[in-house]
Amino acid sequence: MTITFTDGSLTISTSEQTLWDITGNYHYGVWVFLHNMATGDQFTIKLYSKDQNAATMRIYDTIV
């Protein structure tokens, strides 16, 4: 099994952002650092799972 690491950053706005697109049947891992938040800032992380029957993305979990 090959492990691939990708470093990057994303500046978040008020709209929903995609960290990466699922391109195959893999296990994905991610660290989300929220160190630049200001007082009063809020975030919501939505985790999606690919439905193999319909090939669509479905909400797996929401972290507030």
PDB file of N, CA, C and O in Angstrom, chain B, residues numbered from 101:
ATOM      1  N   MET B 101       0.833  -1.169   0.000  1.00  0.00           N
ATOM      2  CA  MET B 101       0.000   0.000   0.000  1.00  0.00           C
ATOM      3  C   MET B 101       0.884   1.241   0.000  1.00  0.00           C
ATOM      4  O   MET B 101       1.839   1.334   0.772  1.00  0.00           O
ATOM      5  N   THR B 102       0.568   2.168  -0.848  1.00  0.00           N
ATOM      6  CA  THR B 102       1.297   3.424  -0.937  1.00  0.00           C
ATOM      7  C   THR B 102       0.574   4.501  -0.142  1.00  0.00           C
ATOM      8  O   THR B 102      -0.646   4.636  -0.233  1.00  0.00           O
ATOM      9  N   ILE B 103       1.326   5.261   0.634  1.00  0.00           N
ATOM     10  CA  ILE B 103       0.762   6.385   1.374  1.00  0.00           C
ATOM     11  C   ILE B 103       1.245   7.667   0.722  1.00  0.00           C
ATOM     12  O   ILE B 103       2.445   7.850   0.516  1.00  0.00           O
ATOM     13  N   THR B 104       0.317   8.554   0.399  1.00  0.00           N
ATOM     14  CA  THR B 104       0.636   9.824  -0.238  1.00  0.00           C
ATOM     15  C   THR B 104       0.248  10.958   0.701  1.00  0.00           C
ATOM     16  O   THR B 104      -0.884  11.011   1.180  1.00  0.00           O
ATOM     17  N   PHE B 105       1.180  11.860   0.962  1.00  0.00           N
ATOM     18  CA  PHE B 105       0.927  13.016   1.813  1.00  0.00           C
ATOM     19  C   PHE B 105       0.829  14.254   0.933  1.00  0.00           C
ATOM     20  O   PHE B 105       1.630  14.439   0.017  1.00  0.00           O
ATOM     21  N   THR B 106      -0.143  15.087   1.214  1.00  0.00           N
ATOM     22  CA  THR B 106      -0.323  16.329   0.477  1.00  0.00           C
ATOM     23  C   THR B 106      -0.451  17.462   1.482  1.00  0.00           C
ATOM     24  O   THR B 106      -1.316  17.418   2.356  1.00  0.00           O
ATOM     25  N   ASP B 107       0.388  18.463   1.369  1.00  0.00           N
ATOM     26  CA  ASP B 107       0.308  19.633   2.228  1.00  0.00           C
ATOM     27  C   ASP B 107      -0.367  20.751   1.456  1.00  0.00           C
ATOM     28  O   ASP B 107      -0.177  20.893   0.248  1.00  0.00           O
ATOM     29  N   GLY B 108      -1.141  21.526   2.154  1.00  0.00           N
ATOM     30  CA  GLY B 108      -1.789  22.648   1.503  1.00  0.00           C
ATOM     31  C   GLY B 108      -2.493  23.511   2.512  1.00  0.00           C
ATOM     32  O   GLY B 108      -2.552  23.187   3.698  1.00  0.00           O
ATOM     33  N   SER B 109      -3.023  24.602   2.039  1.00  0.00           N
ATOM     34  CA  SER B 109      -3.779  25.484   2.917  1.00  0.00           C
ATOM     35  C   SER B 109      -4.978  26.017   2.150  1.00  0.00           C
ATOM     36  O   SER B 109      -5.000  26.027   0.919  1.00  0.00           O
ATOM     37  N   LEU B 110      -5.959  26.452   2.897  1.00  0.00           N
ATOM     38  CA  LEU B 110      -7.179  26.973   2.308  1.00  0.00           C
ATOM     39  C   LEU B 110      -7.670  28.111   3.185  1.00  0.00           C
ATOM     40  O   LEU B 110      -7.771  27.964   4.402  1.00  0.00           O
ATOM     41  N   THR B 111      -7.972  29.235   2.574  1.00  0.00           N
ATOM     42  CA  THR B 111      -8.552  30.352   3.296  1.00  0.00           C
ATOM     43  C   THR B 111     -10.062  30.230   3.192  1.00  0.00           C
ATOM     44  O   THR B 111     -10.623  30.212   2.097  1.00  0.00           O
ATOM     45  N   ILE B 112     -10.702  30.149   4.331  1.00  0.00           N
ATOM     46  CA  ILE B 112     -12.136  29.902   4.380  1.00  0.00           C
ATOM     47  C   ILE B 112     -12.900  31.217   4.338  1.00  0.00           C
ATOM     48  O   ILE B 112     -12.493  32.214   4.935  1.00  0.00           O
ATOM     49  N   SER B 113     -14.015  31.196   3.621  1.00  0.00           N
ATOM     50  CA  SER B 113     -14.915  32.346   3.580  1.00  0.00           C
ATOM     51  C   SER B 113     -16.248  31.918   4.193  1.00  0.00           C
ATOM     52  O   SER B 113     -16.296  30.942   4.941  1.00  0.00           O
ATOM     53  N   THR B 114     -17.306  32.623   3.892  1.00  0.00           N
ATOM     54  CA  THR B 114     -18.614  32.297   4.459  1.00  0.00           C
ATOM     55  C   THR B 114     -19.329  31.197   3.681  1.00  0.00           C
ATOM     56  O   THR B 114     -20.385  30.734   4.114  1.00  0.00           O
ATOM     57  N   SER B 115     -18.785  30.768   2.549  1.00  0.00           N
ATOM     58  CA  SER B 115     -19.417  29.704   1.768  1.00  0.00           C
ATOM     59  C   SER B 115     -18.733  28.367   2.039  1.00  0.00           C
ATOM     60  O   SER B 115     -17.616  28.330   2.555  1.00  0.00           O
ATOM     61  N   GLU B 116     -19.395  27.288   1.696  1.00  0.00           N
ATOM     62  CA  GLU B 116     -18.852  25.944   1.913  1.00  0.00           C
ATOM     63  C   GLU B 116     -17.657  25.702   0.993  1.00  0.00           C
ATOM     64  O   GLU B 116     -17.696  26.046  -0.188  1.00  0.00           O
ATOM     65  N   GLN B 117     -16.589  25.106   1.542  1.00  0.00           N
ATOM     66  CA  GLN B 117     -15.361  24.831   0.789  1.00  0.00           C
ATOM     67  C   GLN B 117     -15.120  23.324   0.743  1.00  0.00           C
ATOM     68  O   GLN B 117     -15.444  22.616   1.696  1.00  0.00           O
ATOM     69  N   THR B 118     -14.559  22.834  -0.347  1.00  0.00           N
ATOM     70  CA  THR B 118     -14.196  21.426  -0.478  1.00  0.00           C
ATOM     71  C   THR B 118     -12.697  21.296  -0.267  1.00  0.00           C
ATOM     72  O   THR B 118     -11.914  21.962  -0.945  1.00  0.00           O
ATOM     73  N   LEU B 119     -12.287  20.438   0.673  1.00  0.00           N
ATOM     74  CA  LEU B 119     -10.857  20.241   0.923  1.00  0.00           C
ATOM     75  C   LEU B 119     -10.233  19.357  -0.145  1.00  0.00           C
ATOM     76  O   LEU B 119      -9.104  19.609  -0.567  1.00  0.00           O
ATOM     77  N   TRP B 120     -10.942  18.327  -0.589  1.00  0.00           N
ATOM     78  CA  TRP B 120     -10.478  17.488  -1.697  1.00  0.00           C
ATOM     79  C   TRP B 120     -11.652  16.712  -2.243  1.00  0.00           C
ATOM     80  O   TRP B 120     -12.668  16.552  -1.565  1.00  0.00           O
ATOM     81  N   ASP B 121     -11.520  16.229  -3.468  1.00  0.00           N
ATOM     82  CA  ASP B 121     -12.537  15.401  -4.095  1.00  0.00           C
ATOM     83  C   ASP B 121     -12.142  13.940  -3.985  1.00  0.00           C
ATOM     84  O   ASP B 121     -10.965  13.600  -4.109  1.00  0.00           O
ATOM     85  N   ILE B 122     -13.107  13.088  -3.757  1.00  0.00           N
ATOM     86  CA  ILE B 122     -12.840  11.653  -3.699  1.00  0.00           C
ATOM     87  C   ILE B 122     -12.644  11.149  -5.120  1.00  0.00           C
ATOM     88  O   ILE B 122     -13.502  11.337  -5.981  1.00  0.00           O
ATOM     89  N   THR B 123     -11.513  10.510  -5.354  1.00  0.00           N
ATOM     90  CA  THR B 123     -11.175  10.046  -6.701  1.00  0.00           C
ATOM     91  C   THR B 123     -11.110   8.527  -6.807  1.00  0.00           C
ATOM     92  O   THR B 123     -10.810   7.999  -7.878  1.00  0.00           O
ATOM     93  N   GLY B 124     -11.382   7.826  -5.730  1.00  0.00           N
ATOM     94  CA  GLY B 124     -11.330   6.373  -5.770  1.00  0.00           C
ATOM     95  C   GLY B 124     -11.702   5.780  -4.436  1.00  0.00           C
ATOM     96  O   GLY B 124     -12.024   6.499  -3.490  1.00  0.00           O
ATOM     97  N   ASN B 125     -11.659   4.480  -4.363  1.00  0.00           N
ATOM     98  CA  ASN B 125     -11.973   3.766  -3.120  1.00  0.00           C
ATOM     99  C   ASN B 125     -10.740   3.716  -2.234  1.00  0.00           C
ATOM    100  O   ASN B 125      -9.948   2.776  -2.306  1.00  0.00           O
ATOM    101  N   TYR B 126     -10.586   4.734  -1.400  1.00  0.00           N
ATOM    102  CA  TYR B 126      -9.430   4.862  -0.528  1.00  0.00           C
ATOM    103  C   TYR B 126      -9.892   5.236   0.875  1.00  0.00           C
ATOM    104  O   TYR B 126     -11.064   5.545   1.091  1.00  0.00           O
ATOM    105  N   HIS B 127      -8.977   5.204   1.810  1.00  0.00           N
ATOM    106  CA  HIS B 127      -9.198   5.766   3.138  1.00  0.00           C
ATOM    107  C   HIS B 127      -8.505   7.120   3.157  1.00  0.00           C
ATOM    108  O   HIS B 127      -7.349   7.233   2.750  1.00  0.00           O
ATOM    109  N   TYR B 128      -9.199   8.137   3.624  1.00  0.00           N
ATOM    110  CA  TYR B 128      -8.648   9.481   3.653  1.00  0.00           C
ATOM    111  C   TYR B 128      -8.461   9.925   5.100  1.00  0.00           C
ATOM    112  O   TYR B 128      -9.243   9.556   5.977  1.00  0.00           O
ATOM    113  N   GLY B 129      -7.440  10.705   5.340  1.00  0.00           N
ATOM    114  CA  GLY B 129      -7.191  11.285   6.651  1.00  0.00           C
ATOM    115  C   GLY B 129      -6.865  12.754   6.492  1.00  0.00           C
ATOM    116  O   GLY B 129      -6.288  13.162   5.484  1.00  0.00           O
ATOM    117  N   VAL B 130      -7.233  13.547   7.478  1.00  0.00           N
ATOM    118  CA  VAL B 130      -6.994  14.987   7.375  1.00  0.00           C
ATOM    119  C   VAL B 130      -6.834  15.579   8.775  1.00  0.00           C
ATOM    120  O   VAL B 130      -7.447  15.113   9.736  1.00  0.00           O
ATOM    121  N   TRP B 131      -6.011  16.597   8.869  1.00  0.00           N
ATOM    122  CA  TRP B 131      -5.900  17.433  10.063  1.00  0.00           C
ATOM    123  C   TRP B 131      -6.416  18.808   9.668  1.00  0.00           C
ATOM    124  O   TRP B 131      -6.007  19.353   8.643  1.00  0.00           O
ATOM    125  N   VAL B 132      -7.297  19.363  10.459  1.00  0.00           N
ATOM    126  CA  VAL B 132      -7.812  20.707  10.209  1.00  0.00           C
ATOM    127  C   VAL B 132      -7.341  21.591  11.351  1.00  0.00           C
ATOM    128  O   VAL B 132      -7.743  21.402  12.499  1.00  0.00           O
ATOM    129  N   PHE B 133      -6.495  22.548  11.036  1.00  0.00           N
ATOM    130  CA  PHE B 133      -5.971  23.469  12.038  1.00  0.00           C
ATOM    131  C   PHE B 133      -6.777  24.767  11.980  1.00  0.00           C
ATOM    132  O   PHE B 133      -6.939  25.357  10.912  1.00  0.00           O
ATOM    133  N   LEU B 134      -7.270  25.198  13.113  1.00  0.00           N
ATOM    134  CA  LEU B 134      -8.101  26.395  13.189  1.00  0.00           C
ATOM    135  C   LEU B 134      -7.414  27.477  14.009  1.00  0.00           C
ATOM    136  O   LEU B 134      -8.061  28.208  14.759  1.00  0.00           O
ATOM    137  N   HIS B 135      -6.100  27.572  13.860  1.00  0.00           N
ATOM    138  CA  HIS B 135      -5.305  28.459  14.702  1.00  0.00           C
ATOM    139  C   HIS B 135      -5.447  29.942  14.383  1.00  0.00           C
ATOM    140  O   HIS B 135      -5.045  30.773  15.197  1.00  0.00           O
ATOM    141  N   ASN B 136      -5.996  30.301  13.244  1.00  0.00           N
ATOM    142  CA  ASN B 136      -6.118  31.726  12.904  1.00  0.00           C
ATOM    143  C   ASN B 136      -7.517  32.275  13.154  1.00  0.00           C
ATOM    144  O   ASN B 136      -7.888  33.310  12.602  1.00  0.00           O
ATOM    145  N   MET B 137      -8.288  31.589  13.979  1.00  0.00           N
ATOM    146  CA  MET B 137      -9.636  32.060  14.247  1.00  0.00           C
ATOM    147  C   MET B 137      -9.609  33.248  15.212  1.00  0.00           C
ATOM    148  O   MET B 137      -8.760  33.331  16.099  1.00  0.00           O
ATOM    149  N   ALA B 138     -10.546  34.148  15.017  1.00  0.00           N
ATOM    150  CA  ALA B 138     -10.688  35.307  15.899  1.00  0.00           C
ATOM    151  C   ALA B 138     -11.849  35.052  16.861  1.00  0.00           C
ATOM    152  O   ALA B 138     -12.654  34.146  16.648  1.00  0.00           O
ATOM    153  N   THR B 139     -11.926  35.846  17.901  1.00  0.00           N
ATOM    154  CA  THR B 139     -13.018  35.732  18.849  1.00  0.00           C
ATOM    155  C   THR B 139     -14.347  35.891  18.122  1.00  0.00           C
ATOM    156  O   THR B 139     -14.541  36.845  17.369  1.00  0.00           O
ATOM    157  N   GLY B 140     -15.255  34.958  18.349  1.00  0.00           N
ATOM    158  CA  GLY B 140     -16.566  35.010  17.713  1.00  0.00           C
ATOM    159  C   GLY B 140     -16.658  34.210  16.418  1.00  0.00           C
ATOM    160  O   GLY B 140     -17.762  33.965  15.930  1.00  0.00           O
ATOM    161  N   ASP B 141     -15.529  33.800  15.853  1.00  0.00           N
ATOM    162  CA  ASP B 141     -15.553  32.980  14.643  1.00  0.00           C
ATOM    163  C   ASP B 141     -16.147  31.614  14.962  1.00  0.00           C
ATOM    164  O   ASP B 141     -15.938  31.078  16.050  1.00  0.00           O
ATOM    165  N   GLN B 142     -16.874  31.063  14.026  1.00  0.00           N
ATOM    166  CA  GLN B 142     -17.459  29.740  14.170  1.00  0.00           C
ATOM    167  C   GLN B 142     -17.157  28.933  12.920  1.00  0.00           C
ATOM    168  O   GLN B 142     -16.908  29.496  11.855  1.00  0.00           O
ATOM    169  N   PHE B 143     -17.180  27.602  13.053  1.00  0.00           N
ATOM    170  CA  PHE B 143     -16.960  26.751  11.898  1.00  0.00           C
ATOM    171  C   PHE B 143     -17.832  25.510  12.013  1.00  0.00           C
ATOM    172  O   PHE B 143     -18.249  25.125  13.105  1.00  0.00           O
ATOM    173  N   THR B 144     -18.096  24.902  10.886  1.00  0.00           N
ATOM    174  CA  THR B 144     -18.792  23.622  10.809  1.00  0.00           C
ATOM    175  C   THR B 144     -18.037  22.760   9.820  1.00  0.00           C
ATOM    176  O   THR B 144     -17.759  23.190   8.700  1.00  0.00           O
ATOM    177  N   ILE B 145     -17.704  21.547  10.225  1.00  0.00           N
ATOM    178  CA  ILE B 145     -17.035  20.597   9.330  1.00  0.00           C
ATOM    179  C   ILE B 145     -18.044  19.518   8.975  1.00  0.00           C
ATOM    180  O   ILE B 145     -18.623  18.892   9.863  1.00  0.00           O
ATOM    181  N   LYS B 146     -18.258  19.296   7.688  1.00  0.00           N
ATOM    182  CA  LYS B 146     -19.170  18.261   7.220  1.00  0.00           C
ATOM    183  C   LYS B 146     -18.347  17.141   6.574  1.00  0.00           C
ATOM    184  O   LYS B 146     -17.515  17.385   5.700  1.00  0.00           O
ATOM    185  N   LEU B 147     -18.597  15.931   7.019  1.00  0.00           N
ATOM    186  CA  LEU B 147     -17.933  14.763   6.446  1.00  0.00           C
ATOM    187  C   LEU B 147     -18.921  14.040   5.549  1.00  0.00           C
ATOM    188  O   LEU B 147     -20.062  13.781   5.931  1.00  0.00           O
ATOM    189  N   TYR B 148     -18.460  13.722   4.351  1.00  0.00           N
ATOM    190  CA  TYR B 148     -19.315  13.039   3.389  1.00  0.00           C
ATOM    191  C   TYR B 148     -18.777  11.638   3.116  1.00  0.00           C
ATOM    192  O   TYR B 148     -17.577  11.386   3.225  1.00  0.00           O
ATOM    193  N   SER B 149     -19.671  10.748   2.766  1.00  0.00           N
ATOM    194  CA  SER B 149     -19.314   9.393   2.366  1.00  0.00           C
ATOM    195  C   SER B 149     -19.901   9.162   0.982  1.00  0.00           C
ATOM    196  O   SER B 149     -21.014   9.600   0.690  1.00  0.00           O
ATOM    197  N   LYS B 150     -19.153   8.479   0.138  1.00  0.00           N
ATOM    198  CA  LYS B 150     -19.640   8.212  -1.211  1.00  0.00           C
ATOM    199  C   LYS B 150     -20.554   6.996  -1.190  1.00  0.00           C
ATOM    200  O   LYS B 150     -20.150   5.916  -0.759  1.00  0.00           O
ATOM    201  N   ASP B 151     -21.776   7.171  -1.651  1.00  0.00           N
ATOM    202  CA  ASP B 151     -22.741   6.086  -1.764  1.00  0.00           C
ATOM    203  C   ASP B 151     -22.376   5.267  -2.998  1.00  0.00           C
ATOM    204  O   ASP B 151     -22.522   5.742  -4.125  1.00  0.00           O
ATOM    205  N   GLN B 152     -21.910   4.059  -2.793  1.00  0.00           N
ATOM    206  CA  GLN B 152     -21.439   3.249  -3.915  1.00  0.00           C
ATOM    207  C   GLN B 152     -22.568   2.806  -4.833  1.00  0.00           C
ATOM    208  O   GLN B 152     -22.327   2.530  -6.008  1.00  0.00           O
ATOM    209  N   ASN B 153     -23.786   2.731  -4.329  1.00  0.00           N
ATOM    210  CA  ASN B 153     -24.905   2.329  -5.175  1.00  0.00           C
ATOM    211  C   ASN B 153     -25.343   3.441  -6.114  1.00  0.00           C
ATOM    212  O   ASN B 153     -25.626   3.196  -7.287  1.00  0.00           O
ATOM    213  N   ALA B 154     -25.397   4.645  -5.605  1.00  0.00           N
ATOM    214  CA  ALA B 154     -25.870   5.769  -6.413  1.00  0.00           C
ATOM    215  C   ALA B 154     -24.733   6.667  -6.888  1.00  0.00           C
ATOM    216  O   ALA B 154     -24.962   7.594  -7.665  1.00  0.00           O
ATOM    217  N   ALA B 155     -23.497   6.402  -6.424  1.00  0.00           N
ATOM    218  CA  ALA B 155     -22.317   7.206  -6.788  1.00  0.00           C
ATOM    219  C   ALA B 155     -22.502   8.683  -6.444  1.00  0.00           C
ATOM    220  O   ALA B 155     -22.001   9.556  -7.151  1.00  0.00           O
ATOM    221  N   THR B 156     -23.215   8.956  -5.367  1.00  0.00           N
ATOM    222  CA  THR B 156     -23.403  10.329  -4.906  1.00  0.00           C
ATOM    223  C   THR B 156     -22.818  10.478  -3.510  1.00  0.00           C
ATOM    224  O   THR B 156     -22.608   9.491  -2.805  1.00  0.00           O
ATOM    225  N   MET B 157     -22.560  11.710  -3.121  1.00  0.00           N
ATOM    226  CA  MET B 157     -22.016  11.999  -1.809  1.00  0.00           C
ATOM    227  C   MET B 157     -23.162  12.215  -0.832  1.00  0.00           C
ATOM    228  O   MET B 157     -24.115  12.935  -1.129  1.00  0.00           O
ATOM    229  N   ARG B 158     -23.062  11.581   0.345  1.00  0.00           N
ATOM    230  CA  ARG B 158     -24.074  11.693   1.381  1.00  0.00           C
ATOM    231  C   ARG B 158     -23.406  12.166   2.674  1.00  0.00           C
ATOM    232  O   ARG B 158     -22.269  11.791   2.959  1.00  0.00           O
ATOM    233  N   ILE B 159     -24.111  12.986   3.453  1.00  0.00           N
ATOM    234  CA  ILE B 159     -23.576  13.467   4.734  1.00  0.00           C
ATOM    235  C   ILE B 159     -23.348  12.273   5.653  1.00  0.00           C
ATOM    236  O   ILE B 159     -24.247  11.461   5.873  1.00  0.00           O
ATOM    237  N   TYR B 160     -22.134  12.178   6.186  1.00  0.00           N
ATOM    238  CA  TYR B 160     -21.782  11.130   7.146  1.00  0.00           C
ATOM    239  C   TYR B 160     -21.821  11.681   8.578  1.00  0.00           C
ATOM    240  O   TYR B 160     -22.319  11.021   9.490  1.00  0.00           O
ATOM    241  N   ASP B 161     -21.292  12.893   8.763  1.00  0.00           N
ATOM    242  CA  ASP B 161     -21.259  13.497  10.085  1.00  0.00           C
ATOM    243  C   ASP B 161     -21.083  15.002   9.933  1.00  0.00           C
ATOM    244  O   ASP B 161     -20.524  15.473   8.942  1.00  0.00           O
ATOM    245  N   THR B 162     -21.561  15.749  10.915  1.00  0.00           N
ATOM    246  CA  THR B 162     -21.378  17.203  10.961  1.00  0.00           C
ATOM    247  C   THR B 162     -20.791  17.552  12.314  1.00  0.00           C
ATOM    248  O   THR B 162     -21.321  17.158  13.352  1.00  0.00           O
ATOM    249  N   ILE B 163     -19.691  18.296  12.296  1.00  0.00           N
ATOM    250  CA  ILE B 163     -18.993  18.692  13.514  1.00  0.00           C
ATOM    251  C   ILE B 163     -19.103  20.205  13.642  1.00  0.00           C
ATOM    252  O   ILE B 163     -18.695  20.946  12.748  1.00  0.00           O
ATOM    253  N   VAL B 164     -19.652  20.649  14.752  1.00  0.00           N
ATOM    254  CA  VAL B 164     -19.854  22.090  14.973  1.00  0.00           C
ATOM    255  C   VAL B 164     -18.989  22.530  16.115  1.00  0.00           C
ATOM    256  O   VAL B 164     -18.996  23.706  16.477  1.00  0.00           O
TER     257      VAL B 164
END
